[in-house]
Amino acid sequence: MKPQFLKIAHPAGASINLYEQEASYFATPWHYHPEFEIVLIKQSSGKKYVGSSISNFEADDLCMIGSLLPHFYKNTQAYYAAGSVLKASSYVIHFREDCFGEVFWKLPEVMNVRELLLRSKKGLQFGKTIARKVKPLITELFKKEGTARIITF
């Protein structure tokens, strides 16, 4: 199946797109986009397809998906059942590689972050310990605006 190109809507005046998803199940199709994506599953379970990798996901799953890498989250069958009260929820962060400008990525202080972006081109899965450590920071990020959002990010 060919992945669909998905246009990510960026709010005016924002370099980072934050999306808190909550629904009966994750409905986004097999897709790709130029933005990098960080996904933290708050509540849900199923299979995650990232590039050529297929793995299970559940609460506190943290993944970073590189630019143009096809991906898709499919919930377990129970989420699609008629009358299901299950919820699928996640924090999703989208950002473009150039969101901080070209010079930013040449700074010696961000070389480790640059390496992380390069490694995410194939998808990065973080362990539960890291996910639980990062979760409060991501939760806080969703409460920030303007410069405070950039600093928290």
Secondary structure, DSSP 8 states (H G I E B T S, - for coil): ---EE------TT-SEEEEEEEESS----SEE-SSEEEEEEEE--EEEEETTEEEEE-TT-EEEE-TT--EEEEE-GGGGSTT----EEEEEEEE-TTTT-TTGGGSGGGHHHHHHHHHGGG-EEE-HHHHHHHHHHHHHHTT--HHHHHHH-
